[in-house]
Amino acid sequence: MARTPTADKGRTSLSHVLLGVLGKTLIWAGLLLLGFTAYQLWGTGLQTSRFQSELEQEFTSTPQTSSTSPSTTPQSVIDTNGIDVGDAIGKITIEKIDVDDWIVAGVSYKALKKGPGLFPDSALPGSLGNSAIAGHRTTFGAPFADLDKLNQGDIITVTTRRGVFTYAVRSVDIVKPSAVEVLETTDPSKGVLTLVTCHPKWTSANRLIVSADLQENATTSDRWTPAPTTAATTDQTSGVDTDEEVLSEGWLHDPSAIPQTLMWAIAAILMWWLGGFLGRRLGRQVLLRAFVVVPFLVALYFFYENLSRLTPTNL
């Protein structure tokens, strides 16, 4: 039986509609990914800049100790039990790669949004033992973007409420995410600093580790141990992550963010669709599109915020 012109026309129209929908979907997906990339590179940096200003105010509002040498400080002036996740610990300065950032306690997602974070149970900078600090390499201000440019002998300075401490880089290594031994104290009689970030840039395949030695003799072995939290108050964005969790965290490491990511994605789509639908019905499409821009951008911001929780912690 010969095909009728009407049937051919119907099939052609349907294929055109499907191709049109596919094309628009791919265009919008590309724009959303482009927007997410911009949010990751610049939007997160603006957040961190604001947090860094708050950390500076927090740190400078507390009286400093007059001592500048760890060898003359018999015990820490810091009450380690009073340091909460996200509190200011001090400042790390690496002149060679333009690092000048405030350090916070903890390495959870929320903590690392503020700046480089001190691992739980690590020695406080300037103390005996291993002071392990993690930091982002491409997002949230990318404080550790250029750690790979450091060489043996380069100087790292850490300023805390106990004083100013100088470390000299001993080695720069690439390790697997499972290599949690780099965070351990191997010689309790020495003060060392370990900086951790992802490697190579834009991926979480490995970890870049910078090891440095304290240039003066420390006389204490103070550690920051976070206060215990209950299951009711701990979540994956604000709780205390273990060493293994932080070093091995890759994509989709925070499943609790998936429902919220989908919810805000749907909200953004509905906002934009509603503006177009009402515009077509009322004949004022441009005006109504403009009316929904603000709520659409709000929904898009929270979509990106939750989507970033699914990316590697130190990316």
N, C-alpha and C positions, 0 to 999 in steps of 0.2 A: 504494500500500500504506500502510495506517495505521501510525503510529508506535506502538510498544509502550510501555507505562508504564515497563518496565524500561530501555529505551533512553533515554527522556527523563530518568529518574532518574539514569542513569549520566552523561549529559551535564551535568546540573545539579550532580552531585557533583564532577565534574572541574573545572567552572568555579569552584565554590566553593573547591576546593583551590588552583587557580591564583591566584584573587583573594587568598586567604589568604597564599600565598607572596609575591605581589607586595606586599601590604600590609606584611608583616613586613620584607621587604627594604627598602622605602622608609622604614619607621620606623627600622631599624638604620642605614641610610645617613644619615638625618637626625641621629641621635644621634652617629654617628662624625664628621660634619661639625661638629656643635656642639662635640664634644670637641676637634677639631682647631683650631677657632677659639679655644677656651679655652687650648689649648696655645700657640698663636701669640701671644696677647695677654698671658698671664700666665706660662705655663711657660717660654717662651724668656726672659722677663724675669728669672726666678729664676736661670737659667743665667748670664746676663750679669752679674747682681749678684755672683755667686760669682767670675766671671772678673775683675770690676772690683776686688774685694778682693785677688785674687792680683796684679793689675797694680800696685796701690798698694804692696803689699809688695815686689814686684820693683823698682819705681822708687825707693822710699825706702831700700832696702838698699844702693844705690849712692851713694857720696859725691857731693854736688852741687858745682858750681862756685860760687865766691863772687860772681862777677860777675852783675849784674842788668841790664846794659845791653849790647845787641849792638854798639854803637859802640866799646866798649872791649875787645871780645873779638877779638883778631887772627885766631884760628882756632878751629874747633869743638873742644870737649873730647870729642866723641863720635867713636868709631871707626865710621864708617858701614859699613865692611865687616863689622863684627861684629854688626850688627843683623839678626836673622832675622825672618821673617814671624811676626807674633803677639807680638813683643817690645814692651814699653812704650816709647813715644816721649816722652810727656808728658801734660799734662792740658789740656783745653779748657773754658773757663768763659764762659758767656753769661748774666749775671744776669737779663736781661730775660725770658728764656724758661726759666729754671731748669735750664740745662745745666751740668753739672759732671762730666765724664766723662774717663776715661783714654783716650788715643789709642794705637793699636797700629800697627805697621808692616805694611802689606799690606791688600788689599781683597778677599781670597778669602773664601769662605763661612765658613771656620773663623776667620779673622781678625776679620770683622765680627760674629761671635758674641760676641766679647770687648768690643767697643766701636767707636767711630769709627776708621776706618783711613786711613793715609797712602798715597796712590797710589805705586807704584814710580816711581823717577826724579823724584819731586817734591822741591822744595827742603824742607829741614828747617825747621820753624817758626822764625821769627826770622832766617832767611837771605834773601839776595837770590834773587829768582825766585818761582815760583808754588808755594805749599804747598797741594796739593789733598787734601782729606779727605772721604771718603764715610762715610755713617752711615745706619742704619735709621730709618724713619719710623713704623712701626706695630708692629714686632716687636723682640725682643732688647733690651728696655728702651726702644726708640724714642727714642734720644738726640736725633735731629733732627726730632722730631714737629712742632715749632712754628717751624721756620725761616721759614715764610711770614709770621710776625708781626714779623720784623725790618724795620727801616726804615733809610734812609740816616743815618749818624752813630752808630748803635748800636755799643756797644763789645764786642769779643770779646777775651778774654785767653787766651793759650796759655803754659803753664809747661813748660819743658823743663830738661834738665840744664845748659843754657847760661844760663838765666835766665828772666825773665818778660817776655813780649812782648805789646804791645797793638795791636790792629787796629781800624779804624773801618769799618763797613759802607759800601760805595760803591753797591752795587746789588743788587737781588733780581730774578732773571729766571727765565723758564720756557723750556727748550730741548728739542729733540728728543733721544732717546737717542743718536743718531748724532753729536751735536755735541761731538766729542772735543777740539775746539779750545779749549774752556773750561779744559782742564787744562794747556794749554801756557803757557810763559813768553813773553809778548809784549815785555816790557821787562826785560832782565836787570839793569838798574841799580836796580830797585825790588823791595821785598818785598811780596808780596800773598798773601792767603789765599783759597782757594776751597772752599766747603762744598757737597757734592753729596748729594742724596737724591731719592727718587721723588716724583712729583706727578701727579695729586692723591693724597691718602691712599687706601690700599687698592688702588692700581693702579700699573702701571709704564709708563703711556702716555707720560709726559714726565719730565723731570728739573728739579728746583728747584735753582737755582744762586745762592748768596750769595757775592758778591765783596767783599773788604775789603782795606784798605791798611794796611801796617805804619806805626806812628806814630813810629818812630825810624829812624835810618839804619843799616842792616845793612852790615857790611864783608866778609862772606863769602858764598859761593854754594854752600853744602854741599847735596848731594842724598843721599837714601837710595836706593841701588841694591841690590836684593836679590842675594844670591849666586846664581850660576847653578846650576840643578838639572838632573839627568839625567832622561831619560825613565822610568827605572826607579823613581825616587823621587818623581815628580811626578804628582799626580792633581788632579781638578777641585775638590776640597774643601780641599786644603792647599797647592796650588801657587801660583804667582804669576800672577794674571790681568792681562791687558793693559788699557790704558785703554778700548779699544774693547769688550772683552768685558764689563767691568763696567758701562759706561754703557748698553750695548745688551741686557744680559741680561734676559730676560723669563721667562715661564712655561716650564717644561720645559728650562731652560738647562743642566741637569746630567744628561744621559741615563744616566750611570753609576748614578744613584740609583734608576732605575726598577726594575731587578731586585730590589734590596734592599727597596724599598717594597712590591712585590708579595709578596715572600717573607715579610715581617713581617706583612702583612695576612692572608695565608693562615695563618700561625702563630697569630695572634690568633683567627681564626675557628675553627680546629681546637681550640684550647684551650677555647673556650667550648662548642663542640659536644660535645667529649669529656666535659666536666662534665655536660652535660644527658643525654647518651646513657647514661653509667654511672649517673647518678642514676635514670633511668627503669628501667634494668635491675635496680638494687639497691634501689630504693625509698627512696633517701636523696638526692633531687635537691638540696635546699637545702644539705645538708652538702657534697656534692661540688662544687656550684657555688662555695661558699665556698673550697673547697680549691684550685680553679683560678684564683681571682681574682688572686693575686699573679703567677703566670706569665703570665696574660692581660694584666695591666696592664703587665708588662715588655715583652711583645710589642707592645702598643699604643703604648707610649712610643717604641720604635725605629721603629715604623711612622710615627708622626707626625714623628719626627726626620728620617727619610729623605724623607718627603713634603715637608717644609719645604725640602729641598734643591732641590725642583722649582719653588719659588716665586721670584719676582724677588729678586736679591741685596739690594737696598736697600729692599725693601718695608717 
